[in-house]
Amino acid sequence: MYLAGVAMGSEAVVEQVEDAHPDDLVARRLRDLGFVPGEIVRLVARGPLGGDPLLFQIGCTRFALRRAEAARVRVLPAPEAA
């Protein structure tokens, strides 16, 4: 599953950011922002009519990503809270 497909308000765990090609600057920037394996990400909001941008939260920080950028982040469903 990819970050672009996460349901509103749900959490996911980053598995990896996929590089489109060697020296991929977008993938590097996503990792620099905190989209690294093991981080929990939550979809907070969507743009008008369910489009771009998508607003994600990692910890206390929020990031707006285009759907194309979010589609490069592979995630797993977050484990249920106990």
Steps between C-alpha positions, in 0.01 A plus 500: 500500500614855432457817703275650231246224572477542877147571627421834663600506867668160491861427588764304312863406558755605239663199338716685245519790256543374146759668279384563142864507383851525646559831680124564528469841668130463584557167676797645687292801610218274624749304712652827629152614607457188713339242271737227619435132579311449826350850529126523560317728256138619519292655222355820649330671204447493125477783252171607343292217353741241640789620284839659560657577735486231766591608853694241703622513857817336631537558872410866560590614148265525202596479133297573188587262217372463147327170432788405264754551780290303750476216247876449535483418873421135567324442834354225716184532709582627849455248780187558704551691823469288813 
